[in-house]
Amino acid sequence: MKLIVGLGNPGKEYENTRHNMGFMAIDYYAKNKKIVLNKEKFGGVYTEFIYNNEKIILLKPQSYINLSGDVIKKFVDYYKIQISDILIISDDLDLNVGTLKLKYKGGSGGHNGLKNIENQLKTKEYKRVKIGISNDKKTDTKDYVLSQINSIDKEVIDKIIKTISDIIDDFLVISFDNLMNKYNK
């Protein structure tokens, strides 16, 4: 069983904001595969499907992003999911818009959602896809990550979101080493 989690904030006011990259990726993947996230449990909206004879869960925690780990931990415990079978998709201030990076492990980089995941899972060793949102040093970080994405960045981000869909498909069938070799530039 694999758990694929997109991080974001629930609610219309947070749609199309930089902090919602994970939600955007999950939504695009689900729409592309004609899958509907139509179940609710443990503070998350999710769906289950079978891919290559394995159960897959797509999850969007509905707590605010800073408490995503609370929701993820409940899914991990209930479904007995191995940490090695989790993929977290999130935004990253340290990467330029239009870039992505896959990592096996690492620190939170100041991302409070990732900090909460680390605290709840008791490890920094979980797989992740980080989507670059750049950083506007002239704007308070909280205001920046919660601001609407401008049309120029949106065009670039939409291309990355399509690539994330391919990454999810590949995550389900190839090793993470091969996945990093394929997508990390």
N, C-alpha and C positions, 0 to 999 in steps of 0.2 A: 504494500500500500504506500502511495506517495501523497504528500500534502503540499500543495502549491498555494502560497499565500501572497496576495497583493496588499501592500500597506496603503492606507489613505484615511481620510476623515469622512464620515457619513454626512449626508445632507446636501441639498442643492447649492448652498452657498460655498461649498468646497469643491464642487465639480470644476474641472478645468483649472485647478491650482497645481502648483509645482509639487506640493506634498502628496498629491494623489496619483503619482506615476504608477504605483502598484495596482490601484483600482483600475486605472485606464488599461493597463496591460491585461488584467484578468477579464475585464469587460470585452476588450477586443478579441481575445482568445475565445471566450465563450460565444460571442456573436459569430465569429468565423467558423466555429465548429458546430453552430446551431445547438448550443448547450445553454440552459437557463439556470441561473443561480436562484432556485426557488424554494430552498429550505432554510430554516432558521434554527439555530441551536447555539447555546453557550455564548450568546452575544455576537454571533457571526452569521452572515448570509453565505450559503455555500451550495454546492451540488456535488454529487458523486456520479462517476461514470467508469466504465471499464475500458481500458486501453491496453492492448497487447496482453490480455488475460490478467490484468492487474487493476485493482480498485484505485481510482485517483479522486482526490478531493480538491476542488478549487474553493478557496476561502477568501472572503473579504471581511475582516473583523469590523464590527460596527461600533466598537468602543472608539473613542478618539485614538488617533495614531499612537499617542504616548502610552496607551494601555493595551496595545495589540498583543503583547506577550501573554497577558492574562487569558485572552480568548484562545490563542494558539495552544497554550499549555493544556487547556481543557480538552481540545481536540486530540492532542498528543496522548493524553492520559486515557481518554475514552476509547479511542481507536487503537491504542497500543502502537503508535507510529514511532519508528526509529528516527533519531535525530538525523541520521544519514539519508533519510528519505524525505527530508523537508527542503523546499526551495522558497526563499523569501525574496520578493521583488519590491524594491524601494527606490526612493529618490536619493541623490547624493550631491551635496553642495560642492564637493571638491572635484567633481568631474564636469567638464564642459558640456553644454547642451549638445545633444547629438552623439554623445559617447555612452558606452556602457562597459561594465566590467563584471565579470563573474569571479567569485572568490569562494574558497572552501571555508574560510574562517577569517577572523579579524575583529578589531574593535568596532565600536559604534560610530566613531568619527563625529561624536556629538549629536547623533541622531537619536532622539529620545525614544522613538519606537523601537529601534534596534537595542537600545539599552534595556528596555523593558523585556524584550525577548530574551536577551542574555540573562537577565535576572530570573526570569521564570523558568527557562530551560536549564539554567545552571551551567551554561557553556557558551563560548564564543565560536565554537566549531560547528556551524551550520552553514549550508550552502546559500549563496545569495546572488542576485543579479541587481547591480546598482545602476540606476539610470541617471545620467548627468543632467543637472538643472542649473549649473554654474552658481555663482555667488555674487550678489550685488553688495559690495562692501559699503555702499552709501546708504543702504537700507537695513533696518533692524532685521535680523535673521528670521524671527517669527513672522514679521510682516511680509518678508520676501517669499518664504515658502508657502504662505497662505494667500499670496496674490495671484491674480488671474494670469494665465500664460498669454503673452502677446502673439499676434498672428505669425510673425516670423519664426519664433521659437516653436509654435504649435506645429508648423509644417515639418520642422526637423524632428520634433518629438514623435509625430505620427509615424514617420519612417522607422524610428527606433522601436516603437510599440509593435509594429509589424514584425520586426526582427525578433522581439521577445516572444512572439507567438511561435516562431520557428525554434527558439531556444527551449520553450516548454515542450514542444513535440520531441525534440532531441533529448531532453532531460529524461524523458520517459523510456528511452531505449538505448542510450549510449552512456559510457562512463563520464563522470564529471571532468576527469582529466582531458578526455577527448572533446568534451563540450567547451572547456576553457581554451583549448588549442584552436578550436574552430572559430570561436567568437571573440576572444580577447585579442585586440590589435596592439 
